[in-house]
Amino acid sequence: MKLATAFALGVLTFAPGLITAETKVKMADLPPAVQNAVKEHTKNATLVGVSKEVEKGKTMYEVETKVDGKGRDLMLDAAGAVVSVEEEVDLNSIPGAAKAAIEKKVAGGTLKKVETVMEGSKVFYEAAIKTKAGKNTEVSVNADGSVHK
């Protein structure tokens, strides 16, 4: 077990681009531009938390919020620009083909959550599912029901 832990730590140390680590941060520790963006985007929302992550050498900030009781997460870059938005929605509110593809993936399991994801001009849908076997999984589909890559 110690060897496996040491190996894992070595991967984290020597290959930082392969693994993304999320760290909870306080508003006061954010760059000023990110602080301003968080304040702007949480005017009509409840701030749940902020975390910092480095992915492929790029620092990003995930802002978790609640709007009308539903989750909404924003991904901001170091300049405070919105990179993506994930909003929890009802399954019936998404395009029919996307809904059908998600329902097919659920197949006797339980649908836990559906989100609309906006990355620039791209929009797709993610669903958190608990399979019949009890495994938690996620599926991403485009509006036409095709798998989102």
C-alpha positions in Angstrom: 0.0 0.0 0.0 2.8 2.4 0.9 4.4 1.7 -2.5 1.2 2.4 -4.3 0.8 5.7 -2.4 4.4 6.7 -3.1 3.8 5.9 -6.8 0.6 8.0 -6.9 2.4 10.9 -5.3 5.2 10.6 -7.8 2.7 10.8 -10.6 1.2 13.9 -9.0 4.7 15.4 -8.6 6.1 14.5 -11.9 3.1 14.7 -14.2 1.0 17.6 -13.1 -0.9 17.9 -16.4 -2.4 14.4 -16.1 -4.3 15.0 -12.8 -6.5 17.9 -11.9 -6.5 18.9 -8.2 -9.2 21.0 -6.8 -8.6 23.3 -3.8 -11.2 25.2 -1.9 -10.4 28.9 -1.7 -11.8 32.0 0.0 -13.0 35.0 -1.8 -10.1 37.1 -0.3 -7.6 34.7 -1.9 -8.9 35.2 -5.4 -7.3 37.5 -7.9 -9.2 40.9 -8.0 -10.7 40.2 -11.5 -12.0 36.8 -10.3 -13.4 38.4 -7.1 -15.3 41.0 -9.2 -16.6 38.3 -11.6 -17.8 36.2 -8.7 -19.6 39.2 -7.1 -21.2 40.0 -10.5 -22.4 36.5 -11.2 -23.8 35.8 -7.8 -26.0 38.8 -7.4 -29.2 36.7 -7.8 -27.7 33.5 -6.5 -26.4 31.9 -3.3 -22.7 31.3 -3.3 -22.0 27.7 -2.2 -18.2 27.7 -2.7 -15.2 28.5 -4.8 -12.4 26.2 -5.8 -9.2 26.6 -7.7 -7.9 24.0 -10.1 -5.0 23.7 -12.5 -5.7 21.8 -15.7 -3.1 21.5 -18.4 -1.1 24.2 -16.7 -4.0 26.7 -16.7 -5.5 28.0 -13.5 -9.3 28.0 -13.4 -11.8 28.9 -10.7 -15.1 26.9 -10.2 -17.8 29.0 -8.6 -20.6 26.8 -7.2 -24.0 28.6 -6.7 -27.7 27.9 -6.2 -30.3 29.8 -8.1 -34.0 29.1 -7.2 -32.9 25.9 -5.4 -31.0 24.5 -8.4 -27.2 24.2 -8.9 -25.4 26.5 -11.2 -21.6 26.2 -11.6 -19.4 28.7 -13.4 -15.9 28.1 -14.5 -13.8 31.3 -14.7 -10.3 31.9 -16.0 -7.7 33.8 -14.1 -8.9 37.1 -15.8 -12.4 36.5 -14.5 -13.9 35.6 -17.9 -16.6 32.9 -17.9 -15.4 29.8 -19.7 -18.4 27.6 -19.0 -21.7 27.5 -17.2 -23.4 24.3 -15.9 -27.1 24.8 -14.8 -29.2 22.1 -13.3 -32.5 21.7 -15.2 -35.5 19.5 -15.5 -35.2 16.6 -17.9 -38.3 17.7 -19.7 -36.8 21.1 -20.5 -34.0 19.8 -22.8 -34.4 18.9 -26.5 -36.3 15.7 -27.2 -33.4 13.9 -28.8 -31.1 14.7 -25.9 -33.8 13.6 -23.4 -34.4 10.3 -25.2 -30.6 9.6 -25.3 -30.3 10.3 -21.5 -33.4 8.1 -20.8 -31.9 5.3 -22.8 -28.7 5.5 -20.7 -30.7 5.5 -17.5 -32.2 2.1 -18.5 -33.7 1.0 -15.2 -31.3 3.0 -13.1 -32.0 6.4 -11.4 -31.5 9.8 -12.9 -29.9 12.0 -10.3 -29.4 15.3 -12.1 -29.5 16.9 -15.5 -27.4 20.0 -16.4 -27.3 22.2 -19.4 -23.6 23.0 -20.1 -22.6 26.1 -22.1 -19.0 26.5 -23.2 -18.8 29.5 -25.4 -21.3 29.0 -28.2 -21.5 25.2 -27.6 -24.4 23.8 -25.6 -24.7 20.2 -24.5 -26.4 18.2 -21.7 -24.9 16.2 -18.8 -26.7 13.7 -16.7 -25.7 12.1 -13.4 -27.0 8.5 -13.3 -27.0 5.7 -10.7 -27.1 2.4 -12.7 -29.1 -0.6 -11.8 -25.9 -2.1 -10.4 -25.5 0.9 -8.1 -22.6 2.5 -9.9 -22.6 6.3 -10.3 -21.8 7.5 -13.8 -22.3 10.5 -16.1 -23.3 10.9 -19.7 -22.9 13.9 -22.0 -25.1 14.3 -25.1 -25.6 17.0 -27.7 -29.0 18.4 -28.6 -29.4 15.8 -31.3 -28.8 13.0 -28.8 -25.3 12.1 -30.1 -22.6 11.5 -27.5 -20.7 14.7 -26.6 -17.0 14.3 -26.6 
